[in-house]
Amino acid sequence: MSATPAPTTAAPVATPAAAAPWKPPAPTNTATPPKRAAWGRLLPVIGPLVLFLIWDLVVRAGLIKPILLPPPLATLGTLASGLLGGPLLEDFLVTVWRTLQAFLIAAVVGVPLGVVLGSTEKAYRSVEFLIDFFRSTPSSALIPLFLLIFGVSDVNKVAIAAFGALLIVVFNSAYGVINARKQRMMAAKVMGATRWQIFRDVLVWESLQPSFVGLRSAVSMALVIVVVAEMFIGSDNGLGHHIIDSQQVLNVRSMYAAILAAGILGYALNVLFLLAERKIVHWSGR
């Protein structure tokens, strides 16, 4: 009789430890800390503060006589009081009006002309030399020519500023159309769009971003030309006239105040166009 084998007990199977309940990952805080955000908002102020600090130190150290360079606080006080009323405010508004007139003429004429020229590349190439030639010519060199045509008047100042700004607008608008994204044009053709539909729905919209760049440069150019024209073309008002008139009678505080007013005007116009560009051409770069 054979011996019955002793029953074997199976080794206990190791069971995995009870899994911990799943928890969502802790959200990463990508927001900028309050102190850092506040510091970032103060960054644009550092440059002007450093400039005025150096200005004040130079005056206090006597490196430049106060009759030639007044203290910054006195200049800012003259600027503030002048813009609140008086001749400086009148001259400021006159320069703003002339600049806006010149810019509107350049925008109304330049954008459609640039889009039309850019849509037919051969047409643009035929006038490219003229555009580049006059765009590269300093506008101040054309003052005598505009004096002969328009005489000593407000029309002269607006006309020469509009001419200089117009060339910038035409150049940017035309190149915006010429360099439109080929993929979108090909997609429109595949979908059966006509040439007019491609021009209206693709080329015009593609030209908006470079057109806004041209408009932003044009308004700055118009301001520069207007101020220069007010200095040298028999003007009795405007910031350019105010600067020259104050310099001739050694009213340096008023002169520097007018220079700062012109700079503030140019900066404000540039910021306004940047905001408008981000609002209107919000798809730029996508």
Backbone hydrogen bonds, N-H to C=O, Kabsch-Sander energy under -0.5 kcal/mol:
donor,donor_aa,acceptor,acceptor_aa,energy
10,A,8,T,-0.6
30,T,28,T,-1.2
37,A,33,P,-2.8
38,A,34,P,-2.6
39,W,35,K,-2.3
40,G,36,R,-2.4
41,R,37,A,-1.8
42,L,38,A,-1.1
43,L,39,W,-0.7
43,L,40,G,-0.7
45,V,42,L,-1.4
46,I,42,L,-0.7
46,I,43,L,-1.4
47,G,43,L,-0.7
49,L,45,V,-2.1
50,V,46,I,-2.6
51,L,47,G,-2.4
52,F,48,P,-2.6
53,L,49,L,-2.2
54,I,50,V,-2.6
55,W,51,L,-2.5
56,D,52,F,-2.4
57,L,53,L,-2.5
58,V,54,I,-2.5
59,V,55,W,-2.0
60,R,56,D,-2.7
61,A,57,L,-2.4
62,G,58,V,-0.5
62,G,59,V,-0.9
63,L,58,V,-1.7
64,I,58,V,-0.8
68,L,65,K,-1.8
69,L,65,K,-2.1
75,T,71,P,-2.0
76,L,72,P,-2.8
77,G,73,L,-2.2
78,T,74,A,-2.0
79,L,75,T,-2.4
80,A,76,L,-2.7
81,S,77,G,-2.5
82,G,78,T,-2.2
83,L,79,L,-2.4
84,L,80,A,-1.2
85,G,82,G,-0.8
89,L,82,G,-1.1
90,E,86,G,-1.6
91,D,87,P,-2.7
92,F,88,L,-2.5
93,L,89,L,-2.4
94,V,90,E,-2.1
95,T,91,D,-2.2
96,V,92,F,-2.2
97,W,93,L,-2.4
98,R,94,V,-2.3
99,T,95,T,-2.5
100,L,96,V,-2.5
101,Q,97,W,-2.3
102,A,98,R,-2.4
103,F,99,T,-2.6
104,L,100,L,-2.7
105,I,101,Q,-2.1
106,A,102,A,-2.2
107,A,103,F,-2.8
108,V,104,L,-2.7
109,V,105,I,-2.0
110,G,106,A,-2.6
111,V,107,A,-1.7
113,L,109,V,-1.6
114,G,110,G,-2.8
115,V,111,V,-2.4
116,V,112,P,-2.5
117,L,113,L,-2.5
118,G,114,G,-2.6
119,S,115,V,-1.8
120,T,116,V,-0.8
120,T,117,L,-0.7
121,E,119,S,-0.5
123,A,120,T,-0.8
124,Y,117,L,-0.8
124,Y,120,T,-1.7
125,R,121,E,-2.7
126,S,122,K,-1.5
127,V,123,A,-0.8
127,V,124,Y,-1.1
128,E,124,Y,-0.9
131,I,127,V,-2.2
132,D,128,E,-2.7
133,F,129,F,-2.7
134,F,130,L,-2.4
135,R,131,I,-2.0
136,S,132,D,-1.7
137,T,133,F,-0.8
141,A,138,P,-1.3
142,L,139,S,-1.4
143,I,140,S,-1.1
146,F,142,L,-2.2
147,L,143,I,-2.2
148,L,144,P,-2.0
149,I,145,L,-1.6
150,F,146,F,-3.1
151,G,146,F,-0.6
151,G,147,L,-1.7
153,S,151,G,-1.2
157,K,153,S,-1.2
158,V,154,D,-2.3
159,A,155,V,-2.7
160,I,156,N,-2.4
161,A,157,K,-1.6
162,A,158,V,-2.6
163,F,159,A,-2.3
164,G,160,I,-2.0
165,A,161,A,-2.3
166,L,162,A,-2.5
167,L,163,F,-1.5
168,I,164,G,-0.9
169,V,165,A,-2.0
170,V,166,L,-2.7
171,F,167,L,-2.2
172,N,168,I,-2.2
173,S,169,V,-2.6
174,A,170,V,-2.5
175,Y,171,F,-2.1
176,G,172,N,-1.8
177,V,173,S,-1.6
178,I,174,A,-2.5
179,N,175,Y,-2.4
180,A,177,V,-1.5
185,M,181,R,-1.4
186,M,182,K,-2.8
187,A,183,Q,-2.5
188,A,184,R,-2.1
189,K,185,M,-2.1
190,V,186,M,-2.5
191,M,187,A,-1.8
192,G,189,K,-1.6
193,A,188,A,-2.6
198,I,194,T,-2.5
199,F,195,R,-2.3
200,R,196,W,-2.8
201,D,197,Q,-3.1
202,V,198,I,-1.7
203,L,198,I,-2.4
204,V,199,F,-2.1
206,E,202,V,-2.5
207,S,203,L,-1.7
208,L,205,W,-0.9
209,Q,205,W,-0.5
211,S,207,S,-2.1
212,F,208,L,-2.5
213,V,209,Q,-1.8
214,G,210,P,-2.4
215,L,211,S,-2.6
216,R,212,F,-2.4
217,S,213,V,-2.0
218,A,214,G,-2.4
219,V,215,L,-2.3
220,S,216,R,-1.2
221,M,217,S,-2.4
222,A,218,A,-2.8
223,L,219,V,-1.9
224,V,220,S,-2.2
225,I,221,M,-2.5
226,V,222,A,-2.4
227,V,223,L,-2.4
228,V,224,V,-2.3
229,A,225,I,-2.8
230,E,226,V,-2.4
231,M,227,V,-1.2
232,F,228,V,-1.7
233,I,229,A,-2.4
234,G,232,F,-0.6
235,S,230,E,-0.5
239,L,91,D,-0.7
242,H,238,G,-2.2
243,I,239,L,-2.6
244,I,240,G,-2.2
245,D,241,H,-2.9
246,S,242,H,-2.3
247,Q,243,I,-2.0
248,Q,244,I,-2.1
249,V,245,D,-1.2
250,L,247,Q,-1.0
251,N,246,S,-2.7
252,V,250,L,-1.4
255,M,251,N,-2.0
256,Y,252,V,-2.9
257,A,253,R,-2.2
258,A,254,S,-2.1
259,I,255,M,-2.0
260,L,256,Y,-2.6
261,A,257,A,-2.2
262,A,258,A,-2.2
263,G,259,I,-2.1
264,I,260,L,-2.7
265,L,261,A,-2.3
266,G,262,A,-2.3
267,Y,263,G,-2.4
268,A,264,I,-2.6
269,L,265,L,-2.3
270,N,266,G,-1.9
271,V,267,Y,-2.3
272,L,268,A,-2.4
273,F,269,L,-1.9
274,L,270,N,-1.9
275,L,271,V,-2.4
276,A,272,L,-2.3
277,E,273,F,-2.5
278,R,274,L,-2.2
279,K,275,L,-1.8
280,I,276,A,-2.8
281,V,277,E,-2.2
282,H,280,I,-0.7
284,S,281,V,-1.5
286,R,283,W,-2.1
